[in-house]
Amino acid sequence: MMNWERIGMTLEQLRIFLCVAEREHMTEAARALHVTQSAVSAAIAALEARHGVRLFHRVGRGIVLTEAGTLFLAEARIILDRVTAAEAMLDDLSGLKRGTLRVVASQTIAAYWLPALLAAFRERFPHIEIVLEIGNTQQVAAHVQAGQSDLGIVEGKVDNPVLAQWPIAQDQLVLVQSTPFDARSCTPKALQKARWIMREQGSGTRSTLDECLRQIGVKPEALREALVLPSNESVRTAVEAGAGIAGLSSLVVAPALAAGTLYAAPVTFGPRVFFGLRHKERYRSHAVEALTDFIAQRSAD
C-alpha cells in the first residue's frame, strides 16, 4: 500500500478525493476507481492529517463534505480539469493514435441515435477510447460546462453563454397512444383534456413537446399529467399499457408502431434539432473535431 504521508499531495489523491466527494461513499468510490476501500480511506486520511483539516463528516455509515471539503472540491476539480486538458493536448500530438474522448448525451440520443455512430467512429479510430455518459439536457449542459465531458449532444437549444452549440442532426416527435386515434381525439380541446405521460422537467423531449403543443394551440402547463417518468422507455411502456398519451421521439416509438403496440396521431410536428455542445474556452482536441466532422459527414449522407 502507498505510504501517502511521506509524499506531498498527488494527483491520485485528488482523483480519489473527487470520486469520494461526488459519491459521498467510500465503497462506491473504491469500486469506481478499481482500488481497495482501504486505499481510498488511506488517501483521504493522509490529506486530512497532512493539512490538519477535516474534509468529511462521518455521519453514521455515510459521509458528507465539510465546509473545508466543499471549498477544496472546487479547487481539486480545477486542477484535474487542467491535467485532463494537458493530457488531451499530448494525445493530439500523437495524431489520433491514442487518447480518450468524453461524450455526454441526452437519453434519446445516447440510447437510439449515437451508438451506431460511435461504433463506426471506433472502427476508423480504434485507438481513441470513448467514454459515454447519459443525462437529461440540463445535466448534459452542466457536465460540459464543468469540463467533465469534451462534447455534449442534446435534443434542444441550451441557454448558456459559456457553451458553443450548433445543429448536428434532427429527429421528430410523434404523439402516440395504445389505441388508434380518431379525428375528434386530436383536436386541441381533446388533447388538452387527455391523460398525458410526460418526461421530467429538464428533459429535451419535454421542452420540445411543450413547444410543439403550444404551436397547435395546446397549453402544456395545463395538461392532465397522469404520470411523470424519468426515461423514454418507461414513458413508452406506460403508454403501451394504456395509461395515457405521450409525445416521444420517432426513434423511440418506431419499433412499437411497427409491432402495433402503439398508434401515431395524425398530427405533424416540425423537425426536432439535435445540438452539439462544447465549452467555448476549453481546449478542443483533435479527437473532438474528428468526431464532430464524422457525425456531420454521416448526417449529410
Buried (B, 14 or more C-beta within 10 A) or exposed (E): EEEBEEEEBBEBBBBBBBBBBBBBBBEBBBBBBEBEEEBBBBBBEBBBEBEEBEBBEEEEEEBEBBEBBEEBBEEBBEEBBEEBBEEBEEBBEEEBEEBBBBBBBBBBBBBBBBEEBBEEBBEEBEEBEBEBBBBBBBBBBBBBBEBBBBBBBBBBBBEBEEBBBEEBBEBBBBBBBBEEBEEEBBBEEBBBEBBBBBBBEBBBBBBBBBBBBEEBEBEBEEBEEBBBBEBBEEBBBBBBEEBBBBBBBBBBBBEBBEEEBBBBBEBEBEEBBBBBBBBEEBBBBBBBEBBBEBBBEEEEE
